[in-house]
């Protein structure tokens, strides 16, 4: 806690990657506002996140529309 405020950071990371693959700093312009939707954020350094579907480039296609693929330094080989 910093002073009288708490900083809320949402992180996402599937087990195939490091503990955290994306990060989103939840900020509210109005302290009394209710946050209804929280993003999984942007990829951390040396990481790329792709949302794939049947129209994605060859070799990276997904049968499940909206499937999230993560690549980069934090990804396990194989």
C-alpha positions in Angstrom: 0.0 0.0 0.0 1.3 3.4 -0.9 -0.1 6.1 1.4 -3.9 5.6 1.4 -4.1 3.9 -2.0 -3.7 0.4 -3.2 -2.3 -0.4 -6.7 -4.1 -3.2 -8.4 -2.2 -5.0 -11.2 -3.9 -7.9 -13.1 -1.5 -10.5 -14.5 -2.1 -13.5 -16.7 0.1 -16.5 -17.4 -0.7 -20.1 -18.4 1.4 -22.9 -17.0 3.2 -23.3 -20.3 4.9 -20.0 -19.8 6.5 -18.2 -16.9 4.3 -17.3 -14.0 3.4 -14.0 -15.7 3.0 -13.5 -19.5 0.8 -10.4 -19.6 0.2 -7.5 -17.2 -2.5 -4.8 -16.9 -2.3 -1.9 -14.4 -5.9 -1.4 -13.3 -6.5 2.4 -12.9 -9.7 4.1 -12.0 -10.1 7.8 -12.7 -12.9 7.9 -10.2 -12.0 6.2 -6.9 -15.6 5.1 -6.3 -16.0 3.6 -9.8 -16.6 -0.1 -10.1 -14.4 -1.9 -12.6 -16.6 -4.2 -14.6 -14.1 -5.5 -17.2 -10.4 -6.1 -16.6 -8.0 -6.7 -19.5 -5.3 -9.5 -19.3 -3.1 -6.6 -20.5 0.0 -6.5 -22.8 2.8 -9.0 -23.1 5.8 -8.6 -20.8 9.3 -8.0 -22.3 10.5 -10.6 -24.8 7.0 -12.0 -25.1 4.4 -11.9 -27.9 0.7 -12.8 -27.5 -1.5 -13.8 -30.5 -5.2 -14.3 -30.7 -5.7 -17.0 -33.4 -8.7 -18.1 -35.4 -9.4 -20.0 -38.6 -8.1 -17.0 -40.7 -4.7 -16.8 -39.0 -1.6 -17.4 -41.2 -0.7 -21.0 -42.2 1.1 -22.9 -39.5 -0.5 -20.8 -36.8 -4.1 -21.5 -37.3 -6.5 -22.5 -34.5 -9.7 -24.5 -34.7 -10.9 -22.6 -31.7 -11.7 -18.9 -32.5 -10.1 -16.6 -30.0 -7.4 -19.1 -28.8 -4.5 -17.3 -27.2 -0.9 -18.3 -28.2 2.1 -16.9 -26.3 5.7 -17.0 -27.6 9.0 -15.6 -26.5 11.8 -16.0 -24.0 9.5 -17.2 -21.2 8.0 -20.1 -23.2 9.2 -23.7 -22.6 10.7 -25.5 -25.6 8.9 -28.4 -27.2 
